[in-house]
Amino acid sequence: MTPAVHAPKSSATTLRRELRLRDLVLFNICAIASLRWIAAAAHAGPGSLLLWILAAVFFFIPSAVVVARLSALFPEVGGFYIWTKRAFGDGHAFLCSWFYFISNLLYLPSLVLSGVAMASFVFGSAGHRFAEERAFVLPATLLVLWAAFLANFFGLRVAKWISAFGGSALFMTVAVLAILAVVSAWRWGSATQFRLLPSAHFETLNFWSQIAFAFIGLELAPILSGEIHDPAKNVKLAAVISGVGCSLFYICGTAAMLVVLRPADISPMTGLAQAGAVAASKLGMPSVETGLAILISLAFAGQVDAWIAGNTRLPYAIGLDHYLPSAFARLHARWHTPYVSLAVQLVAATMFLLMAQLGESLRSGYDVLVDMTVMATLIPFVYIFGAGLRFAGKLVSVSGLAVTIVAIVLTIVPPGDTASPVIFELKVVGGCAAFALLGYFVFRRCKAIRA
């Protein structure tokens, strides 16, 4: 007999409701606000400030409205898996969730890779030399990745505190950088001449996809609905509070970096720590650089924790519907966590991290991971805004859908410093096509077994 549509909801009672409004706000901040996107935006130049505003208006606000309305209508565990299922059926729901799950497996290594590189600045000038050295960064990235998965094994009762510290550290990091930038501008002036309009060249347009991607994350919390107190109410409130905070975070952080450094001197991977180090050196305050690196480390730990938590519950919900092997729906007897899903993610994320580095420099490998992540993550948003068209309002859904489609198209263009554009396309576009094909076969097989 075919399981009922409400199966995830009835089964979710075995999960422990650990997240209240405060926890959810900090969780959202960790999921959305990313220090590495500030560095990438500052590297693109002062015109990115306008891009932040446009992305907030035409993508972030529409996504917040759609997520809030759909969460209130369908507060079951699984989030957009349930929304897409109601709007388009089981097959599309699986494909939407499959791409999101895969995108997070790609996102986690690139996130930790960037975080470890920035955190190396805690060791001062010695750490600067190791920031983009593969022999140091890759082993450290694997160690952090495995530690983060271990922490989530013990459930949100433990993991939510990592997000709490991480969310607080994110805003403290930008606050410290802003103070350094104000003092630096007062004494030596701004390193960058600010202009409102972005430069009129294709690379700026191409960067738009990453700007839009930086505002992704509000859809993560509804996946955890089975572990949220009063999800229909708190998801909506948390979206509003964290949404305002994250918009200010990106704009202020980017502006502060541009005051301290010229765009050409900013590394897309380690730029924020780099800017802090330069400002601290100018002011004769080396201890500030160390303190900033510690805050950055905490912030990245919170981000990794949030994405692991959300991505673990997605295959759990699909496993309850038997479109993935039933092992994914198993919970640990003591900690009530989907430990099989955690183990699969850990192995897959490790493999993707190592595979992305084959034949590439550390930074080029990082770019491949980022572009594959952007494309694979934006595809589910076609479904999310499509569900919004049916259930959550046409105007905001059309706006978000248009931005999503443009960003997907722009993602396939390789960066100018890529060693081989053909290899890049094979990894990014070919990789996503291979994931789609694999997902199709998994769905068909599980559907046949389920029948």
Residue pairs with C-beta under 8 A, 6 or more apart in sequence:
2 450
2 451
3 320
3 321
3 322
3 450
5 85
5 86
6 76
7 320
7 321
8 76
8 77
8 78
8 81
8 82
8 226
8 317
8 320
8 321
9 76
9 77
9 226
11 77
11 320
11 329
12 76
12 77
12 225
12 226
13 226
14 331
14 336
15 77
15 226
15 227
15 331
15 336
16 155
16 156
16 157
16 227
16 336
17 226
17 227
17 228
17 229
18 155
18 156
18 157
18 160
18 227
19 27
19 156
19 160
19 221
19 224
19 227
19 228
19 229
19 234
20 229
20 234
21 229
21 234
21 237
21 238
22 164
23 160
23 163
23 164
24 221
24 228
24 234
24 235
24 238
25 167
25 238
25 241
25 242
25 245
26 163
26 164
26 166
26 167
26 168
26 302
27 160
27 163
27 167
27 220
27 221
27 238
27 306
27 309
28 217
28 218
28 220
28 221
28 238
28 239
28 242
28 243
28 246
29 167
29 170
29 171
29 242
29 245
29 246
29 249
30 163
30 166
30 167
30 170
30 299
30 302
30 303
30 305
30 306
31 217
31 218
31 220
31 221
31 303
31 306
31 307
31 310
32 214
32 215
32 216
32 217
32 218
32 242
32 243
32 246
33 167
33 170
33 171
33 245
33 246
33 249
33 250
34 111
34 214
34 303
35 114
35 115
35 118
35 170
35 173
35 253
35 272
35 296
35 299
35 300
36 111
36 114
36 115
36 118
36 268
36 269
36 272
37 210
37 211
37 213
37 214
37 250
38 174
38 250
38 253
38 254
38 257
38 271
38 272
39 257
39 266
39 267
39 268
39 269
39 270
39 271
39 272
39 274
40 207
40 210
40 268
40 271
41 48
41 49
41 51
41 52
41 207
41 211
41 214
41 250
41 254
42 48
42 254
42 257
42 258
42 261
42 263
42 266
42 271
42 275
43 263
43 266
43 267
43 268
43 271
44 51
44 198
44 203
44 204
44 207
44 263
45 192
45 198
45 199
45 204
45 258
45 263
46 192
46 193
46 194
46 195
46 196
46 258
46 263
47 195
47 196
47 197
47 198
47 199
47 204
48 198
48 207
48 211
48 254
49 194
49 196
49 251
49 254
49 255
50 196
50 197
50 198
51 198
51 204
51 207
51 208
51 211
52 211
52 247
52 250
52 251
52 254
53 251
55 208
55 211
55 212
55 214
55 215
55 403
56 215
56 247
58 399
58 400
58 402
58 403
59 212
59 215
59 399
59 400
59 403
59 404
60 215
60 243
60 246
60 247
61 243
61 396
62 385
62 388
62 396
62 397
62 399
62 400
63 215
63 216
63 218
63 219
63 381
63 384
63 385
63 400
64 218
64 239
64 240
64 243
65 392
65 393
65 396
66 384
66 385
66 387
66 388
66 392
66 393
66 396
66 397
66 400
67 218
67 219
67 222
67 235
67 239
67 384
68 235
68 236
68 239
68 240
69 388
69 391
69 392
69 393
70 80
70 83
70 222
70 384
70 387
70 388
70 391
70 392
71 79
71 222
71 225
71 231
71 232
71 235
71 236
72 232
72 235
72 236
73 391
73 392
74 82
74 83
74 86
75 222
75 225
75 231
75 232
75 235
76 82
76 225
76 226
76 317
77 223
77 224
77 225
77 226
77 227
77 313
77 316
77 317
78 97
78 223
78 225
78 313
78 314
78 317
78 318
79 219
79 220
79 221
79 222
79 223
79 224
79 225
79 314
79 317
80 96
80 97
80 100
80 219
80 222
80 223
80 380
80 383
80 384
80 387
81 93
81 96
81 97
81 223
81 314
81 317
81 318
82 93
82 317
83 383
83 384
83 387
83 391
84 92
84 93
84 96
84 97
84 383
84 384
84 386
84 387
85 92
85 93
86 387
86 391
87 383
87 386
87 387
87 390
87 391
88 383
88 386
88 387
90 321
90 323
90 447
91 443
92 383
93 383
94 318
94 323
94 439
94 443
95 383
95 436
95 439
95 440
95 443
96 379
96 380
96 383
96 384
97 314
97 315
97 317
97 318
97 380
98 435
98 436
98 439
98 442
98 443
99 376
99 377
99 379
99 380
99 432
99 435
99 436
99 439
100 311
100 314
100 376
100 377
100 380
101 311
101 314
101 315
102 376
102 435
102 439
103 372
103 373
103 376
103 377
103 379
103 380
104 307
104 310
104 311
104 345
104 377
105 311
105 345
105 348
105 349
105 352
106 352
106 369
106 372
106 373
106 376
107 307
107 369
107 373
107 377
108 145
108 304
108 307
108 308
108 311
108 345
108 349
109 141
109 145
109 349
109 350
109 352
109 353
109 356
109 369
110 356
110 366
110 369
110 370
110 373
111 300
111 303
111 304
111 307
112 141
112 144
112 145
112 148
112 300
112 304
113 137
113 138
113 141
113 269
113 353
113 362
113 366
113 369
114 269
114 270
114 300
114 366
115 144
115 296
115 297
115 299
115 300
115 301
115 303
115 304
116 137
116 140
116 141
116 144
116 300
117 131
117 132
117 137
117 269
117 270
118 131
118 269
118 270
118 272
118 273
118 293
118 296
118 297
118 300
119 273
119 293
119 296
119 297
119 300
120 127
120 128
120 130
120 131
120 136
120 137
120 140
120 270
120 273
120 293
121 127
121 128
121 131
121 270
121 273
121 274
121 276
121 277
121 289
121 292
121 293
121 296
122 290
122 293
122 294
122 297
123 130
124 286
124 289
124 290
127 293
128 277
130 136
130 137
131 137
131 267
131 269
131 270
131 273
132 267
132 269
132 270
132 362
132 363
133 362
134 357
134 361
134 362
137 362
138 353
138 354
138 357
138 362
141 353
142 350
142 353
144 301
144 304
145 304
145 346
145 349
145 350
145 353
146 346
146 350
148 301
148 304
148 305
148 308
149 308
149 342
149 345
149 346
151 158
151 159
151 162
151 305
152 159
152 305
152 308
152 309
152 312
152 337
152 342
153 332
153 335
153 337
153 339
153 342
154 335
154 337
155 335
155 336
155 337
156 224
156 227
156 309
159 305
159 308
159 309
162 301
162 302
162 305
163 302
163 305
163 306
163 309
164 302
165 298
165 301
165 302
166 298
166 299
166 300
166 301
166 302
166 303
166 305
166 306
167 302
169 295
169 296
169 298
169 299
169 302
170 249
170 299
170 302
170 303
171 245
171 249
172 295
173 272
173 292
173 295
173 296
173 299
174 249
174 252
174 253
174 256
176 276
176 288
176 291
176 292
176 295
177 253
177 256
177 257
177 260
177 272
177 275
177 276
177 279
177 292
178 252
178 253
178 256
180 256
180 260
180 275
180 276
180 279
180 280
180 283
180 288
181 255
181 256
181 257
181 259
181 260
181 275
181 279
182 259
183 279
183 283
184 259
184 260
184 279
184 282
184 283
185 259
187 282
187 283
188 282
190 258
190 259
191 258
191 259
191 260
191 261
191 262
191 265
192 258
192 259
192 261
192 262
192 263
194 255
194 258
198 204
202 413
203 416
205 410
206 410
206 413
206 415
208 406
208 407
208 410
209 374
209 378
209 406
209 407
209 408
209 410
209 411
210 370
210 374
212 378
212 403
212 404
212 407
213 373
213 374
213 377
213 378
213 407
214 250
215 246
216 377
216 378
216 381
217 246
218 239
218 242
218 243
219 380
219 381
219 384
220 306
220 307
220 310
221 228
221 235
221 238
221 239
221 310
222 231
222 235
223 310
223 311
223 313
223 314
223 317
224 309
224 310
224 313
225 231
225 235
226 313
227 313
228 234
228 235
253 272
256 275
257 266
257 271
257 272
257 275
260 275
260 278
260 279
261 271
261 274
261 275
261 278
266 274
266 275
267 274
268 363
269 363
269 366
272 296
273 289
273 292
273 293
273 296
276 288
276 289
276 292
276 293
277 289
277 292
279 288
280 286
280 287
280 288
280 289
280 292
281 289
308 342
308 345
311 345
312 337
312 338
312 341
312 342
312 345
313 338
313 341
315 324
315 328
315 338
315 341
315 344
316 328
316 329
316 338
316 341
318 324
318 328
319 325
319 326
319 327
319 328
319 329
319 330
319 338
319 341
320 329
322 446
322 449
322 450
323 443
323 446
323 447
323 450
324 442
324 446
325 446
327 340
328 338
328 340
328 341
328 344
329 338
330 338
330 339
330 340
331 337
331 338
331 339
332 339
352 369
353 369
356 365
356 366
356 368
356 369
356 372
356 427
357 365
358 365
359 419
359 423
360 368
360 419
361 419
364 417
364 418
364 419
367 415
367 418
368 424
368 427
368 428
371 411
371 414
371 424
371 428
372 427
372 428
372 431
372 432
374 407
374 411
375 408
375 411
375 412
375 428
375 429
375 432
376 432
376 435
378 404
378 407
378 408
378 411
379 408
379 432
381 400
381 401
381 404
382 401
382 404
382 405
382 408
384 400
385 397
385 398
385 400
385 401
385 404
386 397
386 401
388 396
388 397
388 400
389 397
389 398
389 401
411 428
412 425
412 428
412 429
414 421
414 424
414 425
414 428
415 424
418 424
